[in-house]
Amino acid sequence: FPDIYDVGMSHLGLKILYAVINELAYASAERVFSPWPDLEAAMREQKEPLSSLESGKPLHAFDIVGFSLQYELAYTTVLNMLDLGNMPLKTEERLTRKDLPLIIAGGPCTVNPYPMSPFIDAFLIGDGEEAVREILSVCHDWKSGGSGDKLGLLKALAEIEGVFVPLLGNNRTVNRRYIDSLDNAPFPTGPVVPFTNIVHDRINIEISRGCTMGCRFCQAGMIYRPVRERSPEKVLAIAGQSLKATGYDTVSFTSLSSGDYSCLGPLMKEFNRRFSSERVSLSLPSLRVGSVNDEMLRELKAVRKSGFTIAPEAGTDRLRAVINKDFTGDMYAQALEKLFRAGWQGLKLYFMIGLPTETDADITAIPDMVWQALHTSKRLTGRRATLSVGVSPFVPKPHTPFQWYGQNSLELIIEKNRFLKGALLRKGVQFRGHDPEMSVLEAALARGDENLSGLIEEAWRLGCRLDAWTEYFDMARWKQAMEATGINAAEYAERTFDGDAALPWDNINTGITKKFLWKEYQQALSAEFTSDCRKVCHACGLKCRPGDMAQATAADLSVTADQKAPKSFPIEGVSIKVRLQYSKTGRLRYLSHLETTTALIRGMRRSGFPFKYTEGFHPGPKTSFGPALSVGTAGLKEYLDMELIPPFDIAAGLLLLQGNLPEGLQAVTMKAIEKSEKSLTGFVVRYTYEIIGKKGLSLDAFLENRDMPVQRKQNSYRISDMVEEAAITGETSSRITVKDLGDIKVRLDELLPLIFSQPADDLEITRLAMYGWDNGWKEPLED
């Protein structure tokens, strides 16, 4: 995935294909993500190739390397990953090398594959669940047959529907692949659960694919047609299995327009009835304003309120008719009323600037919509809501009605952006503007031809990568690349095509005809609205008809006898207090305290621990952890207190937890304690550590510094008061026992350099035990 781990691990498509491939007897999939620049620098310095997470296998040693092209500004990162994987960048350079993998790519950007065509051996256009099996089958047969020349393999792959092989030319039409039924499509219920907090750290269930609203700027809405809905019973089954397998407490129903799922109300209600007692919350992505209703809001906040997003896109009804956004000012006012009456205080609004036919009035109307939200929240709740207002320049994309329209100039985009940033400068409003230069480059790469590949390669050679990140995007390098190649990105972004012009991506057939898209473009220029095609067919080119679209119904929901009674939250006050002793070792010593607590709680949820939960808007398990370990420090006797609802078999629960924790986290023992027992943080004040150095350890510095005062803000202490014992146990090892001095807590990063004359980062530290005073020093769990 051509982005960092936090982003790639959030991508549902990657999880689906990972599961599909690993179910095949003859194939296995492993994950590789882009490193951050500091890690890249270290890898290049040490000549370490980019490798997979699962086995550490170098990228160049795989049979196939597949990239997901979700965003045009990831293109330089693709080249960087190929180079870090010790592979030539171009197909023609790899063609005669049987020892190098096949390079393939999928994702929405492949509907115009040409800017990346010299670097990718084969593109998959469309849905990958079925096609990836066919691709792997062909590759498996080729490898089993003695691995003939690679050109023969590419010719065989080109016979698969949806596969485009640039080396064979563009004189054949490539039809997009799409699956007919989501219910019959594979979907992962046991995805890899990350330790770190990723962008979308929850269970994401695709309830439908495709959209019929026909927004004219939206590429996804065009290229993922027709709409296919997953049945509500299938959604609930996936949710139940996924919650049990992962330990997550949030589920998101994802689609391009979740509010238009035909059985959303009954599905949400049944979801909450089944899972709310486990405090599993439900969220929906950006919603169409017309789909917001009281029942939806009631079910969304049943456990905890998630964020709420509305995307008006444009400031006036006229411009929203141009872009075919089914959204009026009256609908917006009604949605705000419902939202704030239901108790929401935070709201995200998204707008675009530079849309076709846009006028100054359309721009100035955007702040008016923001003020309307603030005033409505103040009137209904007595205080103003907190608003996040995202503003992005319009980027014309292939296979949309606006593919012929040129983007606004950079200067004009900057002017509009500057106006809105100033106009929205008010307390309670956070303006989030997208970098105009990034948008220009995005438009150029989206609408470009093969000539853009030279610009991409030159920009990469000049140091461009991770361009989707504002902190790493460097337009100066891109301009330098433009000068070197003679390619002007602005010309590609701003050019307007005639209706009969040949477009670079014409041989890619998404199923939507060029004739339909042109008709929609002309209607846009006249501000004519096209209705939802679930209700009437507009002859877009697909063979579906309104009645053919798979729609979920409440009748699909089955409620078994033991599920008929609604589940209730556990009775307040009925709980037992349980203390867990665990260890954190190996690679997991590098988890932060928050990541450690999350991993433990998810492990306990997977084990079915019946937590008692906190009250309020964001209920969570009632847990209390002992003193935190610093990142990089291992611990052999760490502790956690929790409140559980009886009956609970402690021995069986411990056994289950031991099997549900990752390597490096081990549940050691667990026992019930009195509720009156002192909290771990209130009890523990003394600690024993083992210290191992890279070189010999000596206590000379300690003997010299032991009476030295150490100043910390308003307090100071002597080292000898904090260090009870320090002993050398080997040439490079030592054991120390230290204690807190009232409010002055032990800080090893401060203390260890004064004891050993070595930075704490150069020492391997393990906490062996911790103690509190109870008629003598005692550990938190003693027989």
N, C-alpha and C positions, 0 to 999 in steps of 0.2 A: 504494500500500500504506500503510495508516494506522499506520505505525510508522517508525522510522528505517531508514536504508539497511542497517545491519548485520543487522537482523532480517528485513527484506523480501527482501533478496537471498538469504537462507537458505531462503525458502519455495518448496517444490517446485511447488506449484500455479501460482504466478506464472510460474515458468520454463516450465512446460508451455504455458500459455495464450499467453505471449510468443512461443514458437516456432510454435504453431498459427496465430496471427494473422499473423505475419510471413511465413508461407508462402503467404498469400492474395495474389493478384495485385492486388486492389483495396483492400487494407488494410495498415496498418502499425501496430505497437504500440510505444509508448515508455514508459519507466519514470519514475514520480514517487513520492518518499517524503516522509515528514514531516521537516521540519527540526528540529534541536535548538532549544531556546528562545532561545539566543544568536543563532543565524542568523535565526530568526523575527523577533526584535526588530530586527535590521539590515535585513531585507527590508521590514518595515513602516515603518521610519524612512525608507528610501530609496524607498518605494512600488514595490518590485520584486515582481511577481506570482510565485507558485509555478509553476515551469516544469519541463519534462522534462529528463532527463539527456542524451538522445541529441541533440536539436536545440535545446534551450533554448526550446522553444515554450511559451507560457503555457498553463496548464491550461484556461482558458476558451476557448481557440482550437481545441480538439480537437472532433471530432464526438461522441465517446463518452468518458466517464470512468467507469472501472470500479473499484470498491473490493472488496477481499477482507476479509470480516468474519470473522476468526478468533477474536476475543476481545471480549467485551462491553465491556471497559474501553477499547477503542479507539474507541468511538462519538464521544466529544467530539473526538478527533483527526480523524475524518472531517469534522465540521463545520468544524474549524479549517482543514483543507486546502481545503475548498470556499471558505471566506472568503478565504484567502490566494490562491486562484485567481481572485478577483474574480467570484464567482458568488453569487447569492442562495441561501440555505440550503434553501428549501422548493420542492417540485415546483410548487405552485400559483403561486409567484412567478416560476418559469422557464417556465411553460407557454406563454405567448404570445411568448416570446423565441426566435426561430429562430436567433439568433446564438449561443445558448448550447448546450453539449453535453447529450446525454442522460446521465443519471446512473444507473448500474446497480450492483448489488452481488451478490456470491456468497459462498460459504464456509459453514461449519457454523452460524454464528449466524443465517443466513437461515431456518432451520426455525422460528424465531419472529421474523418480520420486523417485527412491529408497533411496538416502541419506536422503530425508525428509519423507519417507513413514511412520515411526512410529508416526509422529506428525500430519499428514493430514488425515482426514477421507476419502476424495474422491478427486481425481485429474480429471480435464477436459483436455483432450489432443486435441489441435487444436482450431479452431475458436469457439468463444463463443456466437455469436449473437443469434443463434437459440437454441443452447444447453442449455444456461442459462434459457431460458423460460421453457424447459422441466424439468430441475432440480428443478426450483421453483414450477412447477406444482406438481411434485411428493411430494415435501416437504409440500406444501399447503394441498394436499389430506391427507398426513400422520397426519398433525396437526389437520385438520378438523375432521378426523376420530378418534380422541381421543388420538393421539400420542402413538402408540404402542411402542414396544421395538426398540431401535435405530438400532439394528442389522437388523431388518426387513426393516427399512428405507434404510440402506446401500445396502441391497440386491436389493431393488427396483431401487436405483440409478445406480447400476452396470448394469442394463438392458438397460440403455441409451447409445447409441453409443458414444464412446469417453470418457466415464467415467471409471476410474480405482479406485477400492476400495482395498487398500493394505491388509486390514484385511481378505479379502476373498481369498488371495493368488495370485500367479502370473502364474497360469497354464492356463490362458485364454488369447487370443490375444485381445488387445485393439486397435481398429482402430481409427485413427485420424479423427476428425470432420472437415469438411471444407464446406463453403458455395459456391454454384455454381455461383452466380451472385452478384456483388457489387452493381449494380443498384437496386436490390431488397432487399439489406441488409440495416438495419437501420443505420442512421448516424446522430449525434447530430448537430443541427444548432443553438441551444441556450445554449451552455455550460456555466457552472459557470465561471464568470470572476473574477479572484483573484485581491486583492488590492496590494499585494506585487509583485515584479518582479520575476517571475518564470523562470526556465531554458529555456523553449520554449514559450515565452510570445507572442503568435500570434495565428491565426487560422491555424490549420493543417488539410488539406484535403487529405485523402488517395485516390490517383488517380488510384492506382493499388495495388494488393496484389500478392505476389509470384514473382519469378525471374527465367528466363530460361538460364542465362549465365553460370551457372554450376561451379562457383568458388568452388574449392574442399575443402577449409578451412571453407566455410561459412555455418553455420548450418541453418540460416534463409532461405538461398537460396534453401536449400533442403526441409525443413519441411513445408514451405509455398507454395510449388508447388500445383497445376498448376497456371500459371499467369491468373489473372482475372482483367480486366480493367473496371473502372467506366467510363461511357460515358461522353464526354466533356460537353454536355448540362446539365447532372446531376451535374457535378463538378461546373459549373458556377451557377447553381441554389443554390447549397449548399453555395457557396461563397457569393452570394447576400444576402441570408437569414442570414448567420452567421455574415456578416459585419453589417447588420442592427441591429441584436440582441445584439452584443457585443461591438461595437465601436472600434474594433481593426483597425489598419491601415496596417497590414502586413498579407499576406497569404502565406503559404508554401504548395507546392504540394509534398506530401510525398509518398514514396514507397521505395522498396529495390533498384530500379534502375530507378529513375524518367526520366532520359534521354532516356530510351527505351520505354516509353509510346508512343504508335503508332501514336498518334495525338497531340504530345506535341507542335509543332510549331504553328499550327492553334489555339490550346487551349490558349497558352500564348498570342497570338496576340489578340484574342477575349476578353480575360480577361482584358488586358490593355485598350482595346477600351471601355469596359464597366465601368471600375473602376478607371482608372488613373486620371480622373478629380477630384476624391475624394482623390487623393494622396495615394491610396492604392498600396503598393509595393508587388512584387512577389519574392519569394525565392524558391530555389530548394536545397535539401540536397546533400550529396556527389554524384558526377556525374562520370559515366564511361567516360574515356577520349575520346573514340571513338564517344560518343554521343554529344560532344561539337561542336556547329556550330555557325556561325555568327548571324543567326536569333535568336537563343536562347540567346546569349549575349546581343543583341540589346533589346530584350523584357525584360530581367532581369534588365537592368539599366534604363528602361523607366521612372521610378519614382524616385527610389533611389537604389544605389548599395548595395546589400547584400554581405555577405562574400562568398568566393568561395573555394570549397574544391575539391582536386583531391587525389585519393587513389591509387597510383601505387602498393602498398603492397610489392613489391619486387624490387630490384635494377637492375636486368638484364632481358632481354627477355627470356633467358633460364628458369630462376626460375619462371617467370610469366607463362610460358607454363606449368610448373609443377603444379602450383596451378590453372591453367585454367583461368587465367586473360587475357581477350582479350585486350591487351595493349602492344604496341611496342614502342621502342624509337622514331621512326619517328612520331607516333601518339602523343606522349608526346610533342615533339618539335612543332608540328602543333598546339596543344592545347594552349601551352604557347604563341605562336605568336598571336593567336586569342584573348587570354585573355588580354594580355598587350596592344595590339593595341586597344582593346575596352575600355581601361582606368582603368583596375583594378590595384591596387597597393598592395593589401594584398592577400595572398594565404595560404591555409592550405594544407599540404602534409601529408599523412599517410602511414607508412610502418610497416611491421612485421619482426621480427627476429626469427630465430629458425625454419623456415619452412623446410619440408622434402627435402633432398638432398642439402641443403644450403651449400655454400662454402665461403671461405674468399673473393673471387672475388665478390660474390653477396652482401656481407656486404659493401665492399669498394666502390661499385657502388652507394650506397645510397647518400653519400656526393656529388658524381659527379652529380647526378640528381638535388640536391639542388643548386649547383653552376651554373648548366645550367639555372635554373629558374632565379637566380640573374643576370647572364650575359645577358639573353634575355630581362629582364625588363630594365636593364641599357641601352642596345643597342636601344630599341624601345621607351623608355620614357625619357631617360636622367638621370634616378635615379633608384637605386636598390629597388626592392619590399621588403616589410616586410613579412617574411615567418615564419609560425608556423609549425614546423616539429614534428609530433607525431610518436613515435616508441613504439610498443607494442610487447611483446613476443607472439609467436604463442601458442594458447591453443587448443589442439585437442578436438573436441566435438562429442558427440554421433550423429549417423545418418548422418555422413558425410564420404566421402571417406578417410579422415585422422583419423577416429576413432580408427584405429588399431595402429597408429603411436604414439610412446612415445615422450613426450615433452623433450626438451633439459634440461640438469641438471641446477640447480640454478646457479652453478659456471660459467657454460658456458654462460648462459643468462646475468649474471652480467658482464662478460668479454666483450661480444658484445655490451652491453649497454654503458659500460664505453668508449669503442673505439669510438662509434658514438657520444657520448656527447662531447668528446674531439675534434673529427674531425669537428663537426658542431659549434664549438665555434668561431663565427664570428658575427660582427655587422650586424644587420638586420635579424638574424636567431634566433628564439626562439626554443630551444630543449625541447620537452615534452616527457619524457620517463615514461613508465608505471612501477610501482614498480614490480621488478622481483619476490619477495616473494609473492605478491598478485596473480601474474599469476600462480605460482606453485600451490597455494591453490585453485585457480579457476579451474585449470585442474583436480586436485584431486577430487573436489566436482562434477565436470561435468561428470567424468568417473567412479565415485565411485559406490558402492553398499550399501546395508542397513547397513553394518558395520560402514559406515561413520557417521551415525546418532549419535552414541555414542561420536564421536569426536566433532561434532557440538554442542551437548548438553553440553559437558564438557567445551568447549571453551566459550560458553555463560555463564555458571556458574562462569567462571573465569573472566568475565567482557567484553567479546567480543560482540560487536554490532556495527552497522553502519560500517561494515568492508570495504565497497566499498569506504569509505572516507579515504584518506591517513592520515589525521590528527587523525583518531580514530583507524585505523588498527594497531594492536599490535601483531606482529609475535611472540614475546616472550611468550605471553599468549597462542597462538596456539601451540607453541612448548611444553609448560607446559602441555597442554591438550593432546598432542601426547604422552608424557611420561606417563601420567596418564592412558591413554587408550591402549597404546601399538600400536597405529596406526600411520604409517609413511606416511604423505601426499605425499612426494616425490615419494614413491614407486607406488602410484596410478597414479601420474602425468606422470612418466617416463616409465611405463610398456608398452611394445609392445605386441599386441595380434597376434596370428596366424590367418590365414584366416578362419580356421574351428572352432575357439574358440567360446564358448558360451559367449555372452556379457550380462552384467547385464540388459540391456534395450531391449533385444531381443523380449520380448512379446509386446512391444509398436510398432505398425505398423503405420508409417507415410505415407505409400503409396509407398515409395521408397524401392525397394528390396535390401536386403543385397548383392545379387549377382551383381546388378548394381554398388553398392558402391565399392565392391571389384574390379570390372573391372576398375572402375575409378581410384582406388588407384594404380593398376598395371600400368595403362597408365600414371599416374603422375610420377611414378618412372622412366618411359622411356621418360618423357617430351613430351608426346603426347597430342595434343590439341583436345578437344571435342567441336564441334560447338554449337552455340545457338540452343536450341531445338524448338524454334518457327519455324525454317526452316526445321528441320529434326528430326524425332523421334529417340531417343537413347534407347528406351525400359527401362525406369527407373522403371516401375512397375505401374505407374498411367495409368488409362484407357483413358486419353486424347490423342489426336493426334494434330499435328501442326495446322490443319485447325479448330479444335474445340475450340481453345483458344479465349475467348472473347476479341476482339480488337476494340478499338475506332477508328472512322474515322471522317474526316472533314465533311462528309455528315451529321453526327449526330448534327452538330451545326445549330441552327436555328436563324436567325436574323430577328427580327420584323421590320416593316416599320419605326417606330420611332427610331430604333437603327442603321439604315443604315448609317446615317451621322456620321463620327467619332467625338467623343466628344473632345472639346478643353479646355485648361486651362482658367480660368477666366481672363478677360482683366485686365492688370496691372493698378493700380491707382484707380480703381472703388471699393470703399469699404466704410463702415461706421464703426465708433468706438463705441463699446457698453461696458458698465460697469455692471458687475454682482456683487451683494451682496449675500453672502452665509454664512451659519454657518457650523461648524464642531464640533460635540458633541458626547457623548456616547463613544462607543468602538473605533470609528474612530478618536478620539483624539490621538490615538497611531500610526496613519499613519504618515510617514515622509512627508516633504513638497513635495518631488518628487512623492511619492505615491498618495498624495492628488491631485496634478496637473494632474496626469495620470487618476485618477478616474473621475475628473471633465471633462476633455477633452473627455474621452470615453463616458461619459454621454451625452455630447453635440453632439458628432458624432451620437450616437443612436437617438438623437432628431432631426437629420437632419440639424444642424447648418451649413450654407454655409460659411465656413471659407475662409479667404484669407490666402495664404500660403507663407512661406519664400522661398527664392530662394536657389540655390546651390545643392550639392549632396544629402543632407538629408532634403528635405522640410518638414516643420511642420506647424501647425496652428500658425498664428501671435497672440500670447497671451502674456500678461504681468501680473504677479501676484503681489499682495501687499506683505509687509514684512512677512516672513515665521514665522509660529508658531513652537515652539519647540515641539519635540515628547512628547506626554502626555498632552499638553496644548490644551484646547478647545477654540473655537472662535465663538462668536455670530454675529459679523459683519466683515467678511473677504471679500476681493475684488479681482476681476479679470477683466482686460481689454482685449478685443478681437477685431479683425477686421473681419467684415463679408461682404459678397457680397450681395447687395440689389437685389431684394426686400426681406425684412425680417420683419415678423410680430413679434414685440417684445413681446407683450402680449401672443400670441399663443406659441411662442418659450419658454417663461418662464413656461407656463403651461406644455408643453411637457417635459421640463427639470426636473421639479418637480417630474414627474412620472418616470424619467429615472435615478434618482440618488439613491444610496443605503441608507438605514437607517443610520442616523448620518451625512449625507451631505444633506443640504436643500438649494435650491435656493430660496432666500427671495424676491429680487426685481431686476429689470434690466431696464436700460434706455440708450438711445443713448446720447453720449457726443461729444463735439467738438474734432476734431483730434488734435487741438492745446493744449488740456487739458494736464496739467502736469502729468507725469507718476506717478503711485502709489508710487513707491519707492522713487521718487524725492519729492513727496508731503508729505507723512506721516512721522512725527517725534515724535508724542506724542501718548501715549497708556494708557488705563484704564483697570485694571485687578481686578478680584475678587479672593481672596486667601482663601482657606478653609484648616485648619490644622487638623491633627489627634488628636491633643491635643490643649489646650487653646493657643490663639495667644496674644502676647504682643508686644508693640512698644518700650519696654525698650532698646532693643539692638539698635534700630534705633536712639533713642535720644542720646544714648551713642556714636554711630559711625557716626552720620550725618556729622560731619566735618572732618572725617578721609579721607585722600587721598588714592585712590585705583589706583595702578599702573597696566597699561596694555600695554605691550611692551614699545614703546617710549612715550606713552601718559599716563596721569593720570587725575583723576577727583575726586571731592568731592561728597559724596553720596547725600548731600543736594541739590547740583546743578542738579542732575539727577531725584531726587524724588520731584515732585511738591506737592503731597498730599499723606498722609497715615493715614487711619482711621480704628479703630476697629468697625465693624458693628454687631458683635455677639461674643459669647464666643469663637467660633472657626473660625470666619470669619473676613475678612478685605478687604478693597478696597484701591488700590493704583493707582496713576496716575504718570507716569514717562515719560521722554522725552530723545531723542537722543541729544548728545552734539557734533554737527558737525560730524566728522568722528568717534567719539566714540559712538557706538550703544549700546542700552540697552541689557544687558545680564542677564536674570533673575536668571540663575544658579549661577551667581556671586553676584547679588544684594540681593536676598531674604534671604540668610543666615545672611547677615549683618543687615537686617531689623528685622527679626523674630527669629534669633538664631535657625533656623530649616533648615535642608537641603532641597533644592528645590524638591528633589525626594519624600519627605514626605508630600508635599503640593499639593492640588488639585487646578489647576490654570485655570482660564477662562479669555480670553481677551474679554472685554465687548465692547470696541470701540477703534477706532484709529482716529487721527486728523492730519491735516496740517494747516499751517497758510495762511489765505487769508483774510486780514483785520479782523482778529479774528480767533479763533480756529474753524475749520469746519471739518465735516466728509466727506469722499470721495463722498458720495451720499447724498445730502440733497435736499429737495423740495425747 
